[in-house]
Structure formats: C-alpha cells, structure tokens
Amino acid sequence: MMLEGFLMTGLELAIQGVGMRFEKCQGFYDMTPEDMGKFRYIESVFREQCLGHGYQEIRTPSLEYLHLFTAAGTLTPDRLNKVYSFLDWNGWSGERVVLRPDGTIPAVRFYIEHQEPLSRFFYIESVFSYDETGKKKRENWQGGVELIGSNSALSDFEIVYLAQKVLTELGLKKAEIKLSHAGLLRSLLRCSAFEEAEQIEIFDRVLDGDSSALLELRSDKLVGEVLGLLLEASSAGFLKNIRAILPPNMAEVGKELDNLISLVGLLEESGITFQFDLTSARGFEYYSGFTFRLFWDEKAIGGGGRYDILIPLLGGPPKPAAGFALYFDPLMEAVKEGSAKKEWVLLGFKPEKLTEAMEVMEGLRSRGYVVRLDISGEGAGDFEFKIFLSGKGIILTDVREKASHIFSTSQELLDYMRGRSCSA
C-alpha cells in the first residue's frame, strides 16, 4: 500500500506538472532544420577535403578520464577550470571523468592506442566548456585534423593549407590567417631574466589571450629588443633579418625562428596571405611550434598548430604532430548557403493506388527529389510539384509554372520528371 501511495503521489505530481514549461539547459542550443542544413553543408565540405587529402575519419568518446587532461599540464589553468567534471560511480568506487573539453587530446590518446608510423586523421565532434554566465555556448561543434609523425616545414604548411582550402570551398576565401609561434615564445621566456614559475605564468596568460603578458616580457632587458622586432615582423625576409642579428646566447631562439622562416616562406610561395601576429598565440599549453588562428568578420572560426611535446606527455612515443580545428558554430553564421536545395514533391493518391504511389515515390527520390506523402489530404505546404494518382490517371501540377499535366502511367511521369531541372 505504501508503494501504491508513493506511485500515486508521483503520478499526481506528474499530472500537475503538465502545464510546466520545460526549457533546454542554459548555454546549450537546439538546431533548427535551417541550422542543420548549414551544419551538414560545412560537414560535407570539411569531410570531402580531408578525405581528398588522404586523412581518415575517427571518433572518440564524449567522456574521458580527467587525468588525461591534467597530465603534465596539457590544459591551461583557465581552461581546466571550465571542464564539466563528475564522478563515474561503479557501486563501490569511482573515477573522475569529464565531458570532452578539447578534440586533440582524445585524438592523441586514440593514436597512442592505435598508432601507426605516420597518421593522418580527422573528426567531427562537439567539445564542452563551462561558462558561468550561461550566455556563451557550452557545447561547440568542430572539425579537427591531426597529422602525426612528421615535423617538416612542409607538414606545417599542409595543415595551414588544408584549413584554408576548406574555408575557400565554403566561400570564405578571404578569411584572415594570423600566424604565431609558441616555441619562439617559450625560447624567449627561457632567455629572459624571469624565474621559471614566472615564465610559465606569462606563457599561460598569453595563451589565454592576455596581451599585457607580452608587454611584461618586452620590458625584459635580455629579450625585449628582439621581441619588439618580432612584433613588427611581416615577412620571411623581415624574420631573416632578425635572425641575422641574434646574439650567440639566443641559439634556441634562432632554432625556433628558422622553423618559422621555413613555414612563412612556403606560405608566401604558395600565395596564401597571412598576418604574422605573435600576440595571437592563443590556445593550449601543449603547443610547441607554430600556431595559427583563423578569423572571419573579426570572429575566430578556427585555429591550430604544432604540438610535438603532447604525445610523450600522455605516455606515448616521442612523435611530432600538428593539427587544427574549425569551429562549426561561427562558420554556420558565416556561410551563405546550406546543403544543396532539392525540389519538393507532394504526393497524394487514392487508397487503391498505394502500390503504384510507392513506386512513384521511390522513383522520384532516386532522381533526387524530396517526396512527402499527402497524409492530410489537404495538399497544403510549400512544394515545387504536386502529384495525385487518381483512378483516371496521374495528375502533375507544376506549382511554379502554374501548369498541369496528365500521365497514363507512372513510368511516363518518371521519365518526364527526369528531364526536369532537379537541383539535387
């Protein structure tokens, strides 16, 4: 009886709650059919370009162990404070897990488990980041690319080129590329008079977008002059001039600068326009070489770089690697079109014509049309064509041209529709 009373109480509460308004979680968003059209369009272009450049698709779980992201400081403190973390309880004990806050680290974990000498793979996944205001999106979709096993300037170039190629195919040819170099920043900090703890703190602030951190580094007597010149650099020639005046005690800076000069030279030779901006080195602590960010209408739409130190940090072999991610959410605002528009057909029929109607429906769909059954019998909706199978023939109405045609057989109709300009 007590159980029955409990169930009845719950049922009564449920009934009383019928009038309640249920909303999505703060910071999360639904995608409308129009949104999904743009999403699938971006996804298809991204996937086509990746496959065409020899990359293979993978997918990692949405849940990962927290220690994967805390290992040796793979995330900056600011990013680590924004992860969705909870205890995965198995009845007796549990382990702390997180909703994936980054795509590269799980991809590297995947590589360590399934490694090959040279790996090229891509993925389309969402990442999660807490925002206390609830005004920013807490789930963001992205397309990521990883190239593992090569540290040549040509592999760096391929990463930037592929990102730019995807944007060009999306109609965003004039997207802005801002180039920087995390390894160069690290080497400058090591040559400075700052203590090691201060170096780490300044580097983290730069990655989190605090431009004042570079001003502090510029005040350093040992590296301030070189940093000032780097902040004005605009070409491979300019960088070579800086390289020529480096003092002997900055050999490490020179090595990183040589790497950047090689990449910049390839970009210039290929005609890819970019802006060298040392202050744009924003992202993750695992970046060790060049980094770049992509902008459209002053909004960040992607970024990436080289992360040779990450795989060893996660327990893997010492393998060089580079990659990038394109941010689907701002891209959906930037692109002007969605998936290719198809022509819609409304199909109605008398009950005894069901079999023939199914044949017509499948025939039209195989020819690229979208066919919806007129289940209401009212013929309402926004359609390019309306078809009705009666006992006396098949009536086709071309809504745009305001013309009607009558066919004796379904094959006659399908032959006619094949000749129409279906955009699918």
C-alpha positions as CSV (number, residue, x, y, z in Angstrom):
1,M,0.0,0.0,0.0
2,M,2.9,2.3,0.8
3,L,4.3,1.7,-2.7
4,E,0.9,2.4,-4.3
5,G,0.6,5.6,-2.4
6,F,4.1,6.6,-3.4
7,L,3.4,5.9,-7.1
8,M,0.1,7.7,-7.0
9,T,1.8,10.7,-5.4
10,G,4.4,10.7,-8.2
11,L,1.6,10.4,-10.8
12,E,-0.3,13.3,-9.3
13,L,2.8,15.4,-9.3
14,A,3.5,14.5,-13.0
15,I,-0.1,15.4,-13.9
16,Q,0.2,18.7,-12.1
17,G,3.5,19.4,-14.0
18,V,1.9,19.0,-17.4
19,G,1.4,22.8,-17.6
20,M,5.0,23.5,-16.8
21,R,7.3,24.9,-19.4
22,F,10.4,22.8,-19.9
23,E,13.4,24.5,-21.4
24,K,16.9,23.4,-22.7
25,C,19.8,23.7,-20.3
26,Q,21.5,27.1,-20.0
27,G,24.3,27.5,-22.5
28,F,23.0,24.8,-24.9
29,Y,21.1,25.3,-28.1
30,D,18.8,23.4,-30.4
31,M,19.5,23.3,-34.1
32,T,16.6,24.1,-36.5
33,P,16.2,22.5,-39.9
34,E,17.9,25.6,-41.4
35,D,20.8,25.3,-38.9
36,M,21.2,21.6,-39.7
37,G,21.2,22.4,-43.5
38,K,24.2,24.7,-42.9
39,F,25.8,22.2,-40.4
40,R,25.6,19.3,-42.9
41,Y,26.9,21.6,-45.7
42,I,30.0,22.5,-43.6
43,E,30.4,19.0,-42.5
44,S,30.3,17.6,-46.1
45,V,32.8,20.1,-47.4
46,F,35.2,19.5,-44.5
47,R,34.9,15.7,-44.8
48,E,35.4,15.8,-48.6
49,Q,38.5,17.9,-48.4
50,C,40.0,15.8,-45.6
51,L,39.4,12.6,-47.4
52,G,40.7,14.1,-50.6
53,H,44.0,15.0,-48.8
54,G,44.5,11.5,-47.5
55,Y,43.0,11.8,-44.0
56,Q,40.9,9.1,-42.4
57,E,37.9,9.8,-40.1
58,I,37.8,8.7,-36.4
59,R,35.5,9.4,-33.5
60,T,36.4,9.5,-29.8
61,P,34.0,9.2,-26.8
62,S,32.3,12.2,-25.3
63,L,33.5,11.1,-21.9
64,E,37.2,10.8,-21.0
65,Y,39.1,10.4,-17.7
66,L,40.0,13.8,-16.1
67,H,43.7,12.8,-15.7
68,L,44.0,12.7,-19.5
69,F,43.6,16.5,-19.5
70,T,45.6,17.2,-16.3
71,A,48.6,15.1,-17.3
72,A,51.7,17.3,-17.2
73,G,49.5,20.4,-17.6
74,T,48.1,19.7,-21.0
75,L,45.4,22.4,-20.4
76,T,45.9,25.9,-19.2
77,P,44.5,26.6,-15.7
78,D,41.8,28.8,-17.1
79,R,40.6,26.0,-19.5
80,L,40.8,23.4,-16.8
81,N,38.5,25.4,-14.6
82,K,35.8,25.3,-17.3
83,V,35.6,21.5,-17.7
84,Y,32.4,19.5,-16.9
85,S,33.7,17.0,-14.4
86,F,31.9,14.4,-12.3
87,L,32.5,11.1,-10.6
88,D,31.8,8.0,-12.6
89,W,30.5,5.7,-9.9
90,N,30.6,1.9,-10.3
91,G,28.9,1.0,-7.0
92,W,31.9,0.8,-4.8
93,S,34.3,3.5,-6.1
94,G,34.6,5.8,-9.0
95,E,36.9,7.8,-11.1
96,R,36.7,11.5,-12.1
97,V,35.6,11.9,-15.8
98,V,34.9,14.9,-18.0
99,L,32.9,15.8,-21.0
100,R,35.5,16.3,-23.7
101,P,36.8,19.9,-23.5
102,D,39.2,19.5,-26.4
103,G,39.4,17.4,-29.5
104,T,43.2,17.0,-29.9
105,I,44.0,15.4,-26.6
106,P,41.5,12.5,-27.1
107,A,42.7,12.1,-30.6
108,V,46.3,11.7,-29.3
109,R,45.1,9.2,-26.8
110,F,43.5,7.3,-29.7
111,Y,46.8,7.5,-31.6
112,I,48.7,6.0,-28.7
113,E,46.3,3.1,-28.5
114,H,46.2,2.5,-32.3
115,Q,49.4,4.1,-33.5
116,E,50.9,3.9,-37.0
117,P,54.2,5.4,-38.2
118,L,52.5,8.3,-40.0
119,S,48.9,9.0,-39.1
120,R,46.6,11.5,-40.8
121,F,43.1,11.5,-39.3
122,F,40.1,13.9,-38.8
123,Y,37.0,14.0,-36.7
124,I,33.8,16.0,-36.3
125,E,32.8,16.2,-32.6
126,S,31.5,18.6,-30.0
127,V,33.5,19.9,-27.1
128,F,32.2,21.2,-23.8
129,S,33.3,24.2,-21.8
130,Y,31.5,25.8,-18.8
131,D,30.6,29.4,-18.9
132,E,29.2,30.8,-15.7
133,T,27.2,33.5,-17.4
134,G,25.2,31.0,-19.5
135,K,25.3,33.4,-22.4
136,K,28.1,31.7,-24.3
137,K,27.6,28.3,-25.8
138,R,28.8,25.5,-23.6
139,E,28.7,22.9,-26.3
140,N,30.6,23.7,-29.5
141,W,31.0,21.6,-32.6
142,Q,34.2,21.5,-34.5
143,G,36.0,19.6,-37.3
144,G,39.5,18.6,-36.3
145,V,42.6,17.4,-38.2
146,E,45.7,15.8,-36.9
147,L,48.9,14.9,-38.7
148,I,51.2,12.7,-36.6
149,G,54.7,11.6,-37.4
150,S,56.3,14.5,-39.3
151,N,58.0,17.7,-38.1
152,S,58.9,19.2,-41.5
153,A,58.0,22.7,-42.6
154,L,56.0,21.0,-45.4
155,S,53.8,19.2,-42.9
156,D,53.2,22.6,-41.1
157,F,52.3,24.1,-44.5
158,E,49.9,21.2,-45.3
159,I,48.0,21.9,-42.0
160,V,47.5,25.6,-42.8
161,Y,46.8,24.9,-46.5
162,L,44.1,22.3,-45.7
163,A,42.4,24.6,-43.3
164,Q,42.5,27.5,-45.8
165,K,41.3,25.1,-48.6
166,V,38.2,24.1,-46.6
167,L,37.3,27.7,-45.9
168,T,37.8,28.6,-49.6
169,E,35.4,25.8,-50.6
170,L,32.9,27.2,-48.1
171,G,33.0,30.6,-49.8
172,L,35.3,32.2,-47.2
173,K,38.4,32.6,-49.3
174,K,39.3,35.9,-47.7
175,A,39.3,34.5,-44.1
176,E,42.1,36.1,-42.1
177,I,45.1,33.9,-41.0
178,K,47.1,35.1,-38.0
179,L,50.3,33.2,-37.6
180,S,52.4,32.9,-34.4
181,H,54.9,30.5,-32.8
182,A,54.6,29.1,-29.3
183,G,58.1,27.6,-29.4
184,L,59.5,31.0,-30.2
185,L,57.7,32.5,-27.2
186,R,58.9,29.7,-24.9
187,S,62.5,30.1,-26.0
188,L,62.3,33.9,-25.5
189,L,61.0,33.3,-22.0
190,R,63.8,30.9,-21.2
191,C,66.3,33.5,-22.3
192,S,64.7,36.2,-20.2
193,A,65.5,37.1,-16.6
194,F,62.2,35.8,-15.3
195,E,62.1,32.9,-12.9
196,E,60.7,29.6,-14.2
197,A,57.4,30.0,-12.4
198,E,57.0,33.5,-13.8
199,Q,57.8,32.2,-17.3
200,I,55.0,29.6,-17.0
201,E,52.6,32.2,-15.7
202,I,53.4,34.6,-18.5
203,F,53.1,31.9,-21.2
204,D,49.7,30.7,-19.8
205,R,48.4,34.3,-19.8
206,V,49.5,34.7,-23.4
207,L,47.6,31.5,-24.4
208,D,44.5,32.8,-22.5
209,G,44.6,36.0,-24.6
210,D,46.2,38.4,-22.1
211,S,48.2,40.7,-24.4
212,S,49.6,42.6,-21.3
213,A,51.8,39.5,-20.6
214,L,53.8,40.2,-23.7
215,L,54.3,43.8,-22.6
216,E,55.9,42.4,-19.4
217,L,58.2,40.2,-21.5
218,R,59.1,43.2,-23.7
219,S,60.3,45.0,-20.6
220,D,63.0,42.4,-20.1
221,K,66.5,43.7,-20.9
222,L,67.7,40.5,-22.4
223,V,64.9,39.7,-24.9
224,G,62.9,42.9,-25.1
225,E,64.5,44.3,-28.2
226,V,64.2,41.0,-30.1
227,L,60.5,40.7,-29.1
228,G,59.9,44.3,-30.2
229,L,61.2,43.4,-33.7
230,L,59.2,40.2,-33.8
231,L,56.0,42.1,-33.0
232,E,56.7,44.2,-36.2
233,A,57.6,41.3,-38.4
234,S,55.6,40.9,-41.7
235,S,57.5,38.6,-44.0
236,A,60.1,35.8,-44.2
237,G,62.7,38.5,-45.3
238,F,62.0,40.5,-42.1
239,L,62.3,37.4,-40.0
240,K,65.6,36.5,-41.6
241,N,67.0,40.0,-40.7
242,I,66.0,39.4,-37.1
243,R,67.7,36.0,-37.3
244,A,70.9,37.6,-38.5
245,I,71.2,40.0,-35.5
246,L,70.5,37.4,-32.8
247,P,73.3,37.2,-30.2
248,P,75.1,33.9,-29.6
249,N,73.3,33.3,-26.3
250,M,70.0,33.1,-28.2
251,A,70.7,29.9,-30.2
252,E,67.5,28.3,-29.0
253,V,65.5,31.4,-30.2
254,G,67.4,31.1,-33.6
255,K,66.4,27.5,-34.0
256,E,62.7,28.3,-33.5
257,L,63.0,31.3,-35.7
258,D,64.5,29.1,-38.5
259,N,61.4,26.8,-38.3
260,L,59.1,29.8,-38.6
261,I,61.0,31.3,-41.5
262,S,60.7,28.0,-43.4
263,L,56.9,27.9,-42.9
264,V,56.5,31.6,-43.8
265,G,58.5,31.1,-47.0
266,L,56.3,28.2,-48.1
267,L,53.1,30.2,-47.4
268,E,54.4,33.2,-49.3
269,E,55.5,31.0,-52.3
270,S,52.0,29.4,-52.4
271,G,50.2,32.7,-52.4
272,I,48.5,32.2,-49.0
273,T,48.1,35.5,-47.4
274,F,48.5,35.8,-43.6
275,Q,49.4,38.2,-40.9
276,F,52.3,37.4,-38.5
277,D,51.0,38.3,-35.1
278,L,52.9,36.9,-32.1
279,T,50.1,38.0,-29.8
280,S,47.7,35.5,-31.5
281,A,49.5,32.5,-29.9
282,R,46.3,31.5,-28.1
283,G,45.1,28.1,-27.2
284,F,46.6,25.2,-25.3
285,E,49.8,24.6,-23.3
286,Y,50.7,21.7,-25.4
287,Y,51.6,23.9,-28.4
288,S,55.3,23.7,-29.1
289,G,55.8,25.2,-32.5
290,F,53.9,27.4,-35.0
291,T,50.3,28.3,-34.2
292,F,47.7,30.0,-36.3
293,R,44.2,31.4,-35.8
294,L,41.5,31.9,-38.4
295,F,39.1,34.8,-38.5
296,W,36.0,35.9,-40.4
297,D,34.4,39.2,-39.8
298,E,36.6,39.5,-36.7
299,K,35.3,36.3,-35.2
300,A,37.5,33.3,-34.6
301,I,36.5,30.4,-36.8
302,G,39.4,28.1,-36.2
303,G,43.0,27.6,-35.2
304,G,45.7,25.1,-34.6
305,G,49.5,24.5,-34.6
306,R,52.3,22.1,-33.8
307,Y,52.3,20.1,-30.6
308,D,55.4,17.9,-30.6
309,I,55.5,17.6,-26.8
310,L,52.0,16.3,-26.3
311,I,52.3,12.7,-27.2
312,P,55.2,12.0,-24.8
313,L,53.3,13.9,-22.1
314,L,50.4,11.4,-22.4
315,G,52.7,8.4,-22.2
316,G,53.2,7.8,-26.0
317,P,56.4,7.7,-28.1
318,P,58.3,10.9,-28.9
319,K,56.3,11.7,-32.1
320,P,56.0,15.1,-33.7
321,A,52.5,16.3,-34.5
322,A,50.4,19.2,-35.8
323,G,46.7,19.9,-36.4
324,F,43.9,22.3,-36.4
325,A,40.2,22.7,-35.7
326,L,37.5,24.6,-37.5
327,Y,34.6,25.9,-35.3
328,F,31.3,24.9,-36.8
329,D,29.1,27.3,-34.8
330,P,30.6,30.6,-36.1
331,L,31.0,29.0,-39.5
332,M,27.3,28.4,-39.6
333,E,26.8,32.2,-39.2
334,A,29.4,32.9,-41.9
335,V,28.4,30.7,-44.7
336,K,25.8,32.0,-47.1
337,E,24.3,28.6,-48.1
338,G,23.3,25.3,-46.6
339,S,23.0,21.9,-48.2
340,A,22.1,21.9,-51.9
341,K,18.4,22.7,-52.2
342,K,16.2,19.9,-53.5
343,E,12.9,20.2,-55.2
344,W,9.9,19.0,-53.1
345,V,7.0,17.0,-54.3
346,L,3.7,16.4,-52.5
347,L,2.3,13.0,-53.4
348,G,-1.4,12.2,-53.0
349,F,-3.3,9.1,-54.1
350,K,-6.5,7.1,-53.8
351,P,-6.3,4.2,-51.4
352,E,-6.4,1.6,-54.2
353,K,-3.3,3.3,-55.7
354,L,-1.0,2.6,-52.8
355,T,1.4,0.2,-54.6
356,E,1.8,2.5,-57.6
357,A,2.2,5.5,-55.3
358,M,5.1,3.8,-53.5
359,E,6.8,3.1,-56.9
360,V,6.4,6.7,-57.9
361,M,7.7,7.9,-54.6
362,E,10.9,5.7,-54.7
363,G,11.4,6.6,-58.4
364,L,11.3,10.3,-57.7
365,R,13.6,10.0,-54.6
366,S,16.1,8.1,-56.7
367,R,16.1,11.0,-59.1
368,G,17.0,13.5,-56.3
369,Y,13.5,14.8,-55.4
370,V,12.2,15.1,-51.8
371,V,8.8,13.4,-51.7
372,R,6.3,13.9,-48.9
373,L,3.1,11.9,-48.7
374,D,-0.1,14.0,-48.5
375,I,-1.3,12.3,-45.3
376,S,-3.7,15.2,-44.5
377,G,-5.4,15.2,-47.9
378,E,-5.4,18.9,-48.0
379,G,-2.5,19.5,-50.4
380,A,-1.0,22.3,-48.2
381,G,2.6,23.3,-48.0
382,D,5.4,24.8,-50.0
383,F,6.2,22.4,-52.8
384,E,7.5,22.7,-56.3
385,F,5.3,19.9,-57.6
386,K,2.1,18.2,-56.6
387,I,1.1,14.8,-57.9
388,F,-2.1,12.9,-57.4
389,L,-2.8,9.3,-58.5
390,S,-6.5,9.0,-59.4
391,G,-8.4,6.3,-61.0
392,K,-8.2,8.0,-64.4
393,G,-4.5,8.9,-64.5
394,I,-1.7,10.7,-62.8
395,I,-2.1,14.5,-62.4
396,L,1.1,16.6,-62.0
397,T,0.8,20.2,-61.0
398,D,3.9,22.4,-61.5
399,V,3.3,25.0,-58.8
400,R,6.0,27.4,-60.0
401,E,4.8,27.5,-63.6
402,K,1.1,27.1,-62.7
403,A,0.7,24.3,-65.2
404,S,-0.8,20.8,-65.0
405,H,0.0,17.6,-66.9
406,I,-1.8,14.2,-67.0
407,F,0.1,10.9,-67.5
408,S,-1.3,7.4,-68.2
409,T,1.4,5.5,-66.4
410,S,3.9,6.1,-63.6
411,Q,6.8,5.5,-66.0
412,E,5.7,8.3,-68.2
413,L,5.6,10.6,-65.1
414,L,9.1,9.5,-64.0
415,D,10.5,10.0,-67.5
416,Y,9.1,13.5,-67.6
417,M,10.4,14.3,-64.1
418,R,13.9,13.1,-65.1
419,G,14.0,15.7,-67.7
420,R,13.2,18.5,-65.2
421,S,16.0,20.6,-63.7
422,C,16.2,19.0,-60.3
423,S,19.0,20.7,-58.3
424,A,19.9,17.7,-56.3
